[in-house]
Structure formats: C-alpha cells, structure tokens
C-alpha cells in the first residue's frame, strides 16, 4: 500500500536495493512459516521434556 501511495503522491518507485529488501523479507517470512508448521524436511527430533 505504501508503494502505491508513494507513487501516487510523489511519482516515485522503490530502487533496486529496496526491491531486494522487500524480496528478502518475503522469502524469510515464507521460510519461517514453513519451519513453524514443522513441515520443513529435517532429520531433527524434538528433545523429550523440552516443552512443558
């Protein structure tokens, strides 16, 4: 929404570094949502008694 507002008010779009930062934030968010669900393929087993 802020990009649309910035373009509309100031006729300005984000530069390359901003787009890379936006992509990085989106990729990390997707990665953390996958890991958080526990569906990420890994051989790690939870530690017994760690979550009380």
Secondary structure, 3 states (H helix, E strand, C coil): CHHHHHHHHHCCCCCHHHHHHHHHHHHHHHHHHHHHHCCCCCCCCCCCCCCC
